[in-house]
Amino acid sequence: MNSLPIPSFPIRSRSPEVSTLPTLLRAAWLAMGVMVGSAAWAHGDTAHALPQEPGVRVGLEAAWAHLNTQGNAALPSTRLGGYLIQGDSGMDRRGGNLEHALVDVGWRLDSTWGAYAALGKHGSDQPHLESAWLQGNWAVSGSEWQVQAGRQSPHLGPVMTPAGHLDRFALMPLAKQAAFNGDWIEDGVQVGWRRSGELVDWNANAGLWQGKVFPGAQNGDVVPAIHLGVARGEWEVDVFVAHFEPKGRGAQTVSSNGGHSHSAPACNAQLLNVVCYDGSSQVMGASARWSGTSLPLEVGAAYWVREEAGSIYSANGLASYAGRNHGTWADVIWTISPVLEAGLRLEQLSASHDLRGPGATLVASEAGFGSYDSVQRSSLMLGYRPMSWLNVRLEAGQETQGSARADFVLLRAVVSLSRTLER
């Protein structure tokens, strides 16, 4: 039996997609003329998705970004070579592009019931239904209960859920990309619970999800996920775990020339240019955030890990597989004034792969594990809000993966508009 252990290093993740969006951009400029600006609400934060009173809230969020790199080199994180994700070429963010646009509608029928829908677009990709859910809320014996069903982001806490989605920093955190290949948006049902105590405030969520998005697969079991959060004073701490059972989850081989894709390639009978995985995939995370009242600072950190055990195979071989992707990020945000802030984010991502069996060496080569190396990123950010609906951000940083290095500068304009029509 051949054993192919591949050492563990830090690693990078896939970035959001970009290009022009004529239709939504025209809608954005029209919306600017008819909406009242408001602060952006975080993706997945349902407290701001619906109006407080019965009525309808309509909103628009859009981010345009221009990325320059030294020597016009691609960011090492564009393609996560050496990691078992989807094997595609990733999103190349260089140049000026639409980072993300989101048009949404939230309807509160009464104090109990509400509904929400959002249409999103990344770069040159086709518009897609990003969210569509129904929500019910009840107060029972001093606790608040919520049931939410439909397409949504599972609640992972205020640090992990919104990271990379119209975030303060433009690039998707490396750890989140390695765990979920970006944002986890899925059809499912989740139940939420909140209770305020004398010492701490508690919140929890439990959900069941289809399990068809990465690290799941079209053929896979329903995914259970649990989140627990606790807050006391200036501190918030959250943990979550989700368990996937993918069958036939594909990744392009290093010999294929496929471009960027949101979905994993099919593991059909021919297994053409694809490496496939069957087994379990458990994703866990923990985060903490301190928001100072005596100091104008906010400090946050998150740790993610994806552990897998099963079999990996291609048209040329089969091997048992055990893999682990784990990454961290930490950031500090300094509120200089009501319209000016600065921030620093440090990131690292690592992985290990262990393949055993007569096809281990060949399958590992097709999966690109031999080119694995660690990825790190550091970013400095300066944000200026000249108007309530407009945020201008300048970001400078560096990414490294082994001997590859790219220094980058990124300029963004983030528009956030919202208007509520109460009954």
N, C-alpha and C positions, 0 to 999 in steps of 0.2 A: 504494500500500500504506500502511496506517495503522500507525504504531508507537505503542505505549502503554507507555513505561517508567514504572514506579512505584518511587519511591525506597525505600531500605533503612532500616529502623528496628528497635528492639528490640520484643519481642512476648511474649505470654503464652499459656499452655497450659491445656487442659481439666483440671478437677479430678476426683478420684474421686467416686463416687456415694454417696448417703446416704438413709437412711430407717430405719424400724423393721424388725426381723427376729425376729418372735416365736419361730419354731421354733428358729432357731439360738441365740437368746438363752437360751431355756429349756435348750438343750443346754449352753450355756456355764456357766450357774449350776450345773447338775448336774455338769459336768466339774470345776468348782472344788472340789466336795466329794470327788472321787475321784482327782484327779490331784495329782502333786507339781509344784510350780512350778519353772520353769527359765527361763533367759534366752532371749529371742526369737532365732530364727535368721533370717537375712536371706533374703528371697525369691530363689530362684535359687541359693542357696548349698547345694549338694548334700552338702557335708561334714557338715552338721547335719541334713539331711533324713532320713538313715538312722541307725539305732543303730550304735555302734562295733563291737559284737559281734553274732553271730547272734541274732535276735529281732525284736520288733515295737515300734515307737514310735508312739504316738498323741498328737496335739497339737491345740490350739485357740489361735487368735489372733483377737482382736477389738478394734476401736477404735470408741468412741463419741465424737462430737465435737459441740460447740455453738459455732456461729459467729455473732458479732454484728458488724455494720458500722455506721459512723457514718451516721446518717440512714436506716438500713436500706437503703442503696444496694447493688445487686448488685456483686460484684467485677468489674472490667473484664475479668478473665480468664475469666469464666464462658462467654462466647461469643467465640471468636477471630475477630472480624470483620476482614476484610481479608487473611485467610490462606487458602490453598488446602488445607483439611483436609476435614471432612465437611459443614461448613455448618450443623450442628445447633445447638440452643440451649445445649448444654452442661449441666453439673450445677450447680444452684444450691445451695450449701452452707449458706445462711443457716438459722438455727434449730438445733434439736437433732436429730441423725440418727446412724444407724449408718454409720460411714465405710467399714468393711470388716470382714468376718468370714471366717475360714478354718478349716476342719476338715480335718486331714490324717492320713494313715497311711503310715509308712515301714517296709518289711520287708526285713531283711538275711538272706538265705538262708545265705550263707557269706562268706568273705573276698573272693570274686569277684563274686557276683551279688546284686542287690537290686532292689526295686521301690518305687514311691511313687505316691500319689494324693492329690489335694486338691480339696475342694468349696469354692467361694468364693461370696460374695454381697456386692454393693454396694448399699446403700440399698434402694430399693423394687424393684430389678431382680430377676428370677428367679434362683435359685441356678444356678450353672454349674460345669462341670468345669474347674477352673483348671489342674490338672496331672495327668498320668497317664503315667509313663514307666518303662522298664526300664533297668537300668544294669549294666555289666560293668567290672571293674577288673583290671589286670594290671601287674606289675612286670617290666620288661625292661631289662637292662643298665644299671641305675642310674636308669632313668626310670620314671615312673608313667604308665600309659595308661588312658584311660576312654572307653567308648562308651555313649552315652545316647540312647534312641530313644523317641519319643512326644510328648505335649503338654508343653511346657516353655518356659522363658525362655532364649533364647540367652545364653551367658555373655559379658558385656561388661566385666567387671571389678568389684571390690568397691565402687567408688564409683558407677558408672552403673547396674548391674543392680538393686540394691535401692531406689534413690532413688524416693520417692513411694509405696512399697508398705509400709505400716505402718512408715514412716520416722520419724526423730526429728522432722521437720517434717511438718505435716499435708497441705499442698497439693502436688500433683504439680509437679515442677520445670517451668518454662515451656519450657525447651529440649527436654525429653523429650516433652512434649505435642505440640510442633510437629513433632518428628521422627517419632514413632510413634503420636500421638494417645493417649498414656498408656503402659502397660506393653506390651512386645512379648511376647506369649504365642502360640505357634504349634506346629503339628504338624511334627516334623522329626527329624533325626538329627544329633548332633554328636559329634565325637571330640576328646578333651582329652589334653594332654600336659603333664607337670610334671617338672622336673629341678632339683636343687639343685647349684649350683656353688660354687667356692671364693670367688668375689667376689659373685655375684648368683644369685638363684633365678629360673628361667624358667618360664612357663606359656603355653600356646597352645591355641586351640580353633578347629576348622573344622567348619562345619555346612551342611546343605542343608535348606531350609524350604519349606513349601507356597506361601508368598507370597500368601495370601488375606486377611491382615489389613493394615490401613493401615501404610505407604503402598502396599501391594499392592492387589490386587483379585481378585474371584472368577475373573475371566478373566485369568490372568497366568502367567508362567513360574516355575519353581522358583528360589528365592532362595539364592545362596551367601553365606556370611558368615564372616569370619575375625577372630579376636581374638588379641592378643599382649600379655602382661604380663611385667613384670620387677620384682623387689623386691630391695632392698639395705638392710639395717639398718632404719632408721625410714621408708624411702621405698618407695612403690609407684607404678608408672606403667603405664597400660594404653592401648591403642589398638584400634579395631575399624573394619571397613567391611562394609557389606551392600549388595547390588545387587538392586533390584526392577525388574520390567518389567510394570507394570500395564496392562491393556487395559480401557477402559470403567470407570474408577474414578469414582464419582459424588460430587458435593457438592451439597447443597441450595442453591438460589438464594436471594438475599436477600429475594425476594418470598414465599417459602414460609413457613409457620407451623409447621413440624414441630418436635416436641420433641426431647429428648435421645435419641440412638441410639448403639449400639455398632457397628453396621454401616453402611457407606456405602450411600446410596440407589442403586437399580438404574438403569443407563443402558439403558432399554428403547427400543423403536422410536419411542415418542411423545416421549421426552426431556422429560417434563412436570416443570416446576419443578426441573430438575437441570442442573448443569454437569458435563461429563465430561472426563476426561483420559486420553490414551493416550501412552505414552512410557517413558522410563527414570526411575528414582528411586534415587539413591545416597545412603545415610546413612552418615556417618562420625562418629567421636567419639574424644576423648582425655581422659584424666583423670590426676590425680596426688593422692596422699595422703601426709601426713607425720604419723606417730603418735609423739609425743615420749615418751622415757623419762626424761629429766631434768626435763621440764616436763609438767604434767597437761593437755596440749593435743593436739588433733587438728585438722589443717588439710587441707581437701580442695577440689578445683576440677575442673570438667568443662567441656568445649567440645563442642557438637554442631552438625552441619550436614546439611541435606537439600537436595540439588541435583537439579533436574528439567529435562528437555528433551524436548519432544514437541509434541503438539497439544491444544488445549482447545476444546470446542465445546458448543453448546446447540441448542435448537430454532430459535434465531434467528441463529446465526452460527458461524464457525469461524476459529481463529487459531493460528499457531505460538506456542509458549510456552516460555520459559526462566524458571525460578524458583529462589530460594535462600532457605531459612530457616536461620538460625544463632543460637545462643544459648549463654549461659554461666551458671554459678552457682559461687559460692565460699562455703564455710562454715568457721567456727571453732567447735570444741566445747571447752569448759573443764570438766574433771571437778573439781568443787569438793570432793566427798567421795564415798565409795562409793555413796551414795544420792541425790546431788544433782549436777546438771550444768546448764550454761547454754550457749547457742549463738546464733550470728548467721549468717544466710544472705542473700546478695545475689544477685539474678538480673537478667538482661536477655535479651530475645529480639528478633531483627530479621528482616526479610524483604525481598526485592526480586522484582518481577514484570516481565517484559518480554513483551508480546504484539504480534504483527505480522500484518497481513493485513486483508482487507476487513471482517471481523467483529470486529476487536480491541476497538473501543470498546464495542460492545454486550455482548460476552461478559464483558469486564472489569467492566462495570456489574452484570451478573447475578451474577458471582462475588463482588461486594462489595469489589473491590480499591480502589475510590475512597475507602472509609472507613478504609483502612489507617493505622495509627499505631503507634508503638513502645509496648511494655509493659515496665515494670520492677516488681520486687517486692523489698521488704526485710522480713525477719522476725527477731524476737528470741524466743528460746525458753528456758523454764525447766522442767526435768524433775525430778520427785521420785519415787523408788521406795520407798514405805513397806513393801512386801512384795516378795518375789522374783518373784511372778507379776503384780504390778500396777505400772503406770507412770502417773503423773498429770502432764500437761503443760499448761503455759500458754504461749500464743503471741500475740504482738502484732506487727502489721506494717502495711504500706501498699502498695497497688498503684496504679500510674498508667498510663494509656494516653491520650496526647494531653492533652486538657483534663479527662478523666474521672479521678477519684481516689476511692479508698475506703480508709479506715482500718479495720482489723479487729482483733478480739480473739477468740481461739479457745481453748476449754478441751477437753482430751481425756482420756479414760481408756483405757489400752491394757492388755488382759489377754493374758498369754502363759502357757499351761499345756502341760505335756508329761509323759508317763510312758512308760517303756521296760519291756517285758516280755521278759526274756532267756530263751533256751531253757535 
